[in-house]
Amino acid sequence: MNALTLTPTQIMAAVGALLVLVLVWRTASRRAKAAASAARTGARFASLAGRVLFNAALIVVAQWIVITQRGSGWLLVAVLAVPALFASYTLTKALTVTTYEPRRRGGERR
C-alpha cells in the first residue's frame, strides 16, 4: 500500500479551497434567504391588493344593483352607509398617529 504524502503547500491549498467553498455556500444561502423573503413580501402585497379589489368590486356591485333597481329609501341608505362606515373606520385607524412613551421606573416624575 502506498502512503499518501502531501506537501505543506498542498495541505494549505486544500484548506484554502475548503474555506472558499464554505464562504461561497454561506453567501449563496444568505442571498437565497433574502430573495425568498422579498418574494414573500411581494406575494403578501399582491394578495392584500387582490382581496381589497375583490371586496371593493363586491360592494360596488351591491350598490349598483340597489341603485339601478330603485331600492327603498332605507335599503339605499344601508347599502351606501355601511361600506362608508367601514371605509372611514379603516382610514381613521390607518391615518391616526400614535406615539410610544415608555413607562418610567419607580414612579419617576419629569
Backbone hydrogen bonds in HBPLUS format (Angstrom, degrees):
<---DONOR---> <-ACCEPTOR-->    atom                        ^
c    i                          cat <-CA-CA->   ^        H-A-AA   ^      H-
h    n   atom  resd res      DA  || num        DHA   H-A  angle D-A-AA Bond
n    s   type  num  typ     dist DA aas  dist angle  dist       angle   num
A0010-GLN N   A0007-THR O   3.05 MM   3  5.24 119.5  2.44 102.0 116.2     1
A0011-ILE N   A0007-THR O   3.08 MM   4  6.43 157.4  2.13 155.1 161.7     2
A0012-MET N   A0008-PRO O   2.97 MM   4  6.15 162.9  2.00 147.5 151.9     3
A0013-ALA N   A0009-THR O   2.93 MM   4  6.12 152.4  2.01 143.7 151.6     4
A0014-ALA N   A0010-GLN O   2.94 MM   4  6.16 155.6  2.00 146.0 152.1     5
A0015-VAL N   A0011-ILE O   2.93 MM   4  6.20 161.2  1.97 152.0 157.2     6
A0016-GLY N   A0012-MET O   2.88 MM   4  6.01 158.3  1.93 145.8 152.3     7
A0017-ALA N   A0013-ALA O   2.89 MM   4  6.07 154.2  1.96 145.0 152.1     8
A0018-LEU N   A0014-ALA O   2.96 MM   4  6.20 158.7  2.01 148.5 154.0     9
A0019-LEU N   A0015-VAL O   2.91 MM   4  6.14 153.6  1.98 146.5 154.3    10
A0020-VAL N   A0016-GLY O   2.93 MM   4  6.17 160.8  1.97 150.4 155.1    11
A0021-LEU N   A0017-ALA O   2.93 MM   4  6.11 156.5  1.98 146.3 153.2    12
A0022-VAL N   A0018-LEU O   2.95 MM   4  6.20 156.5  2.00 149.1 154.4    13
A0023-LEU N   A0019-LEU O   2.99 MM   4  6.22 161.8  2.02 151.1 156.1    14
A0024-VAL N   A0020-VAL O   2.93 MM   4  6.09 160.5  1.96 152.4 157.5    15
A0025-TRP N   A0021-LEU O   3.02 MM   4  6.15 156.3  2.08 143.6 150.3    16
A0026-ARG N   A0022-VAL O   2.96 MM   4  6.20 160.3  1.99 151.8 156.4    17
A0027-THR N   A0023-LEU O   2.99 MM   4  6.15 162.3  2.02 148.0 153.0    18
A0028-ALA N   A0024-VAL O   2.95 MM   4  6.10 160.6  1.98 148.3 153.8    19
A0029-SER N   A0025-TRP O   2.97 MM   4  6.18 155.5  2.03 146.7 153.5    20
A0030-ARG N   A0026-ARG O   2.99 MM   4  6.21 154.8  2.05 147.9 154.5    21
A0031-ARG N   A0027-THR O   2.99 MM   4  6.23 159.5  2.03 149.6 155.2    22
A0032-ALA N   A0028-ALA O   2.92 MM   4  6.11 153.3  2.00 145.2 152.9    23
A0033-LYS N   A0029-SER O   2.97 MM   4  6.17 155.6  2.03 144.7 150.8    24
A0034-ALA N   A0030-ARG O   2.96 MM   4  6.20 158.6  2.01 148.1 153.9    25
A0035-ALA N   A0031-ARG O   2.91 MM   4  6.10 156.7  1.97 147.3 153.6    26
A0036-ALA N   A0032-ALA O   2.91 MM   4  6.10 156.3  1.97 147.1 153.6    27
A0037-SER N   A0033-LYS O   2.93 MM   4  6.11 155.5  1.99 146.6 153.4    28
A0038-ALA N   A0034-ALA O   2.98 MM   4  6.18 158.4  2.02 146.4 152.1    29
A0039-ALA N   A0035-ALA O   2.95 MM   4  6.15 152.5  2.03 144.4 152.1    30
A0040-ARG N   A0036-ALA O   2.94 MM   4  6.19 154.5  2.00 146.9 153.5    31
A0041-THR N   A0037-SER O   2.98 MM   4  6.24 157.3  2.04 148.6 154.6    32
A0042-GLY N   A0038-ALA O   3.00 MM   4  6.21 162.3  2.03 148.2 152.7    33
A0043-ALA N   A0039-ALA O   2.89 MM   4  6.07 152.1  1.96 144.8 153.0    34
A0044-ARG N   A0040-ARG O   2.84 MM   4  6.05 152.7  1.92 147.2 154.6    35
A0045-PHE N   A0041-THR O   3.06 MM   4  6.33 159.8  2.10 149.1 153.8    36
A0046-ALA N   A0042-GLY O   2.95 MM   4  6.16 163.1  1.98 147.3 152.3    37
A0047-SER N   A0043-ALA O   2.80 MM   4  5.91 154.9  1.86 146.5 153.9    38
A0048-LEU N   A0044-ARG O   2.89 MM   4  6.08 160.2  1.93 148.5 153.8    39
A0049-ALA N   A0045-PHE O   2.81 MM   4  6.00 165.7  1.83 153.9 158.3    40
A0050-GLY N   A0046-ALA O   2.90 MM   4  5.99 155.3  1.96 143.2 150.1    41
A0051-ARG N   A0047-SER O   2.99 MM   4  6.23 159.8  2.03 148.8 153.8    42
A0052-VAL N   A0048-LEU O   2.92 MM   4  6.14 160.9  1.95 153.3 158.7    43
A0053-LEU N   A0049-ALA O   2.97 MM   4  6.14 166.8  1.99 150.2 153.8    44
A0054-PHE N   A0050-GLY O   2.93 MM   4  6.07 157.9  1.98 147.3 153.8    45
A0055-ASN N   A0051-ARG O   2.95 MM   4  6.09 167.8  1.96 150.6 153.8    46
A0056-ALA N   A0052-VAL O   2.90 MM   4  6.04 157.3  1.95 149.3 156.3    47
A0057-ALA N   A0053-LEU O   2.92 MM   4  6.08 152.5  1.99 143.2 150.7    48
A0058-LEU N   A0054-PHE O   3.00 MM   4  6.34 152.8  2.07 147.5 154.8    49
A0059-ILE N   A0055-ASN O   3.04 MM   4  6.31 159.5  2.08 149.9 154.7    50
A0060-VAL N   A0056-ALA O   2.93 MM   4  6.15 164.1  1.95 151.4 156.0    51
A0061-VAL N   A0057-ALA O   2.92 MM   4  6.08 160.8  1.96 150.1 155.2    52
A0062-ALA N   A0058-LEU O   3.01 MM   4  6.20 163.5  2.04 148.9 153.3    53
A0063-GLN N   A0059-ILE O   2.91 MM   4  6.14 163.1  1.94 153.2 158.1    54
A0064-TRP N   A0060-VAL O   2.83 MM   4  5.95 159.6  1.88 149.1 155.4    55
A0065-ILE N   A0061-VAL O   2.92 MM   4  6.11 160.2  1.96 151.7 156.2    56
A0066-VAL N   A0062-ALA O   3.12 MM   4  6.34 166.7  2.14 148.9 152.1    57
A0067-ILE N   A0063-GLN O   2.93 MM   4  6.07 164.2  1.96 153.9 158.6    58
A0068-THR N   A0064-TRP O   2.89 MM   4  5.95 166.9  1.91 151.3 155.3    59
A0069-GLN N   A0065-ILE O   2.98 MM   4  5.91 145.5  2.11 143.9 152.5    60
A0071-GLY N   A0066-VAL O   3.04 MM   5  5.16 157.5  2.09 161.2 159.6    61
A0070-ARG N   A0067-ILE O   3.44 MM   3  5.41 160.5  2.48 103.0 105.4    62
A0076-LEU N   A0072-SER O   2.96 MM   4  6.17 159.5  2.00 156.4 162.2    63
A0077-VAL N   A0073-GLY O   3.01 MM   4  6.26 158.5  2.06 146.9 152.8    64
A0078-ALA N   A0074-TRP O   2.91 MM   4  6.08 161.1  1.94 147.6 152.8    65
A0079-VAL N   A0075-LEU O   2.89 MM   4  6.04 163.5  1.92 150.6 155.1    66
A0080-LEU N   A0076-LEU O   3.06 MM   4  6.19 149.2  2.15 144.9 152.6    67
A0081-ALA N   A0077-VAL O   2.73 MM   4  5.67 154.5  1.79 150.3 158.4    68
A0082-VAL N   A0078-ALA O   3.09 MM   4  5.73 168.2  2.10 141.9 145.7    69
A0085-LEU N   A0081-ALA O   2.85 MM   4  6.11 149.3  1.94 154.4 162.8    70
A0086-PHE N   A0082-VAL O   3.10 MM   4  6.42 162.7  2.13 155.2 158.9    71
A0087-ALA N   A0083-PRO O   2.89 MM   4  6.06 163.2  1.92 149.9 154.9    72
A0088-SER N   A0084-ALA O   2.87 MM   4  6.00 159.0  1.91 146.0 152.0    73
A0089-TYR N   A0085-LEU O   2.95 MM   4  6.09 157.7  2.00 148.4 154.5    74
A0090-THR N   A0086-PHE O   2.99 MM   4  6.20 164.7  2.02 150.0 154.1    75
A0091-LEU N   A0087-ALA O   2.91 MM   4  6.09 166.5  1.93 152.6 156.5    76
A0092-THR N   A0088-SER O   2.90 MM   4  5.91 159.5  1.94 144.6 150.8    77
A0093-LYS N   A0089-TYR O   2.94 MM   4  6.08 161.2  1.98 148.9 154.1    78
A0094-ALA N   A0090-THR O   2.92 MM   4  6.07 154.7  1.98 146.8 154.1    79
A0095-LEU N   A0091-LEU O   2.89 MM   4  5.95 150.2  1.98 147.8 155.1    80
A0096-THR N   A0092-THR O   3.03 MM   4  5.87 119.1  2.42 140.6 151.9    81
A0108-GLU N   A0105-ARG O   3.19 MM   3  6.04 143.7  2.33 124.6 131.3    82
